[in-house]
Amino acid sequence: MNLLSSGDAPVSVLVVDDEEYITDVLSTGLRFLGFQVSVARNGHEAIAKAVDGRPDVMLLDVALPGCDGFEVCRRLRNDGVQVPIIFLTARDASEDKVGGLRMGGDDYVTKPFGLEEIVARIEAVLRRTTGGSRAVTHLTVADLDLDDDAHEVTRGDERIELSATEYRVLRYLMLNAGRVLSKSQILEHVWQYDFDGESTVVETYISYLRKKVDHIDPPLIHTVRGFGYVLRA
């Protein structure tokens, strides 16, 4: 196995954990499988390496000393760093998962985990965030335009800055323009989770998108009460 990034270079993974045993096991196993791996032991080091190195994906422990994983994610997203983040944690409560994903994370793995599961999660996140199997690269609905190659969204003459998760939600809505999508469909497609019926994360991201996309009239994102959401002119 040798996962390649879009530039035909090995996929780069930043492993962030304060437990040396975990970083050693993950870095050794991932390197053996063909990944390029770097390691950070704390939140501040993780932020510096993510900003400077721009890895393809980050494995980020939540319970870091000082600056925890959620804070690392928040700071990176606020600074416009959209590296895909997979949280590693011993917490398995639904509210922790929802909280981490709302913060801008892309996936969530609970300890203990196996290398096989980690690799599968990395592959799934990269498929979602880089569109490894996508055929459509340009989407337009009314004056809203999404360019997958440039990873840019514009409405009219205005460029819209989106987080990685906001971008994926909007892309899914645009791919299905005119079709009503349920909250569970959006959860399964964007996050590949059902959260035991938890849907507030979808409502949160729809709210984010409306503030960024629909501050220009006419609104494009509509609620169909009792069913879900639809994007249409």
C-alpha positions in Angstrom: 0.0 0.0 0.0 1.3 3.4 -0.9 -1.2 6.2 -0.7 -0.3 9.2 -2.9 -1.4 12.8 -2.6 -2.5 14.8 -5.6 1.1 15.7 -6.4 2.1 12.0 -6.6 4.1 12.3 -3.3 3.4 10.1 -0.3 0.5 11.3 1.9 1.9 13.3 4.8 0.5 12.7 8.2 1.1 14.8 11.3 0.6 12.7 14.5 0.0 14.7 17.6 -0.1 13.0 21.0 1.8 13.5 24.3 2.0 9.7 24.8 5.3 8.6 23.3 4.1 5.0 22.9 1.2 6.1 20.7 3.3 8.4 18.5 5.9 5.6 18.1 3.4 3.0 17.2 1.5 5.2 14.7 4.5 6.7 13.1 6.3 3.3 12.7 3.2 1.6 11.3 2.2 4.4 9.0 5.7 4.8 7.6 5.8 1.1 6.9 2.6 1.5 4.9 4.2 4.3 2.8 3.0 7.4 4.5 5.3 10.4 5.3 5.0 11.0 9.0 5.9 13.8 11.4 5.2 14.0 15.1 4.3 16.7 17.6 4.1 16.2 21.4 1.9 19.2 22.4 -0.6 21.6 21.0 1.7 24.5 20.3 4.2 22.3 18.4 1.2 20.9 16.5 0.0 24.3 15.4 3.5 25.3 14.2 4.1 22.1 12.3 0.6 22.3 10.7 1.2 25.8 9.6 4.7 25.3 8.3 4.4 21.8 6.9 0.8 21.7 5.7 0.3 18.0 6.1 -2.3 16.2 4.1 -4.0 15.0 7.3 -3.5 15.4 11.1 -4.1 12.7 13.8 -4.8 15.0 16.8 -5.1 13.8 20.4 -7.8 15.7 22.3 -6.3 15.4 25.8 -3.1 17.4 25.2 -1.5 19.3 28.1 -1.9 23.1 28.0 -3.4 23.7 24.6 -5.8 20.7 24.0 -6.8 19.2 20.7 -10.0 21.1 20.4 -8.2 24.4 20.9 -5.5 23.4 18.4 -8.3 22.8 15.9 -10.0 26.0 16.7 -6.8 28.1 16.2 -5.9 26.4 13.0 -9.4 27.0 11.5 -9.4 30.6 12.7 -6.1 31.0 10.9 -7.5 29.5 7.7 -5.5 26.3 7.9 -7.9 23.6 6.6 -5.8 20.5 7.1 -8.2 17.5 7.6 -8.2 16.6 11.3 -9.0 13.2 12.8 -9.4 13.5 16.6 -7.9 10.7 18.8 -9.4 10.4 22.2 -10.6 8.1 25.0 -13.9 10.0 25.1 -16.7 8.3 23.3 -19.7 10.4 24.3 -21.8 11.6 21.4 -21.6 15.2 22.6 -17.8 15.1 22.5 -17.9 13.8 19.0 -20.4 16.5 17.9 -18.4 19.1 19.7 -15.2 18.1 17.9 -16.8 18.0 14.5 -18.5 21.4 15.1 -15.1 22.8 15.9 -14.0 21.9 12.4 -12.7 18.3 12.8 -13.3 15.8 10.1 -13.4 12.5 12.0 -13.2 11.0 15.4 -11.5 7.8 16.6 -11.8 6.5 20.2 -8.9 4.7 22.0 -7.9 2.0 21.9 -7.8 1.7 18.1 -5.9 -0.4 15.6 -3.7 0.7 12.7 -6.1 -0.7 10.2 -8.9 1.5 11.5 -6.6 4.6 11.5 -5.6 4.0 7.8 -9.3 3.4 6.8 -10.2 6.7 8.5 -7.4 8.5 6.7 -8.5 7.1 3.4 -12.1 8.1 4.0 -11.2 11.6 5.1 -8.9 12.1 2.1 -11.6 10.9 -0.3 -14.1 13.4 1.2 -11.7 16.3 1.4 -9.7 15.9 -1.8 -12.4 14.3 -3.9 -10.3 11.4 -5.0 -13.2 9.8 -6.9 -15.0 12.9 -8.0 -15.8 13.6 -11.6 -17.5 17.0 -11.2 -15.1 19.9 -10.6 -17.3 22.9 -11.2 -20.8 23.5 -9.8 -23.1 26.5 -10.4 -26.5 27.3 -9.0 -27.9 30.7 -9.9 -25.0 33.1 -9.1 -23.3 30.7 -6.7 -20.2 29.0 -8.1 -18.0 26.3 -6.6 -14.7 25.5 -8.3 -13.3 22.2 -6.9 -10.0 22.5 -8.7 -9.3 26.0 -7.2 -11.3 25.0 -4.0 -13.0 28.4 -4.3 -16.6 29.5 -3.8 -18.0 32.7 -5.2 -21.5 34.3 -5.3 -21.7 37.0 -7.9 -18.4 38.9 -7.6 -17.9 38.0 -4.0 -15.5 35.3 -2.9 -16.8 33.3 0.1 -14.4 31.9 2.6 -15.5 28.5 3.9 -14.0 26.0 6.4 -13.3 22.5 5.0 -16.5 21.1 6.6 -18.6 24.1 5.4 -17.2 23.5 1.9 -18.2 19.8 1.9 -21.7 20.5 3.1 -22.2 23.2 0.4 -20.8 20.9 -2.3 -23.1 18.2 -1.3 -26.1 20.5 -1.4 -25.0 21.9 -4.8 -24.4 18.4 -6.2 -28.1 17.7 -5.3 -29.5 21.1 -6.2 -33.3 21.0 -6.2 -33.4 17.8 -4.2 -34.5 17.8 -0.5 -31.8 16.2 1.6 -32.5 14.9 5.1 -30.2 15.7 8.0 -29.2 12.0 8.2 -28.2 12.0 4.5 -26.0 15.0 5.1 -24.5 13.5 8.2 -23.7 10.2 6.5 -22.3 11.9 3.4 -20.2 14.6 5.0 -19.2 13.0 8.3 -20.1 9.3 7.7 -21.7 9.2 11.1 -25.3 9.0 12.3 -24.6 10.1 16.0 -27.6 8.0 17.1 -30.0 10.5 15.6 -28.0 13.6 16.7 -28.7 16.2 14.0 -27.8 19.5 15.6 -24.4 19.5 13.9 -26.1 19.7 10.5 -28.3 22.6 11.7 -25.2 24.4 13.0 -23.4 24.1 9.6 -26.5 25.1 7.6 -26.7 28.2 9.8 -23.0 28.9 9.1 -23.5 28.6 5.4 -26.6 30.8 5.4 -24.7 33.6 7.0 -21.9 33.3 4.4 -23.9 32.4 1.3 -27.4 33.8 1.8 -26.6 37.3 3.0 -27.0 38.1 -0.7 -30.6 37.9 -2.0 -32.3 35.8 -3.0 -31.6 33.0 -0.4 -30.6 29.7 -1.9 -30.6 27.4 1.1 -34.1 26.5 2.1 -35.6 24.5 5.0 -38.3 22.0 4.1 -39.9 21.4 7.5 -40.2 17.8 8.5 -37.9 16.7 5.7 -34.6 18.6 5.6 -32.8 21.1 3.4 -32.6 22.0 -0.3 -30.4 24.3 -2.3 -32.3 25.9 -5.2 -32.6 29.3 -7.0 
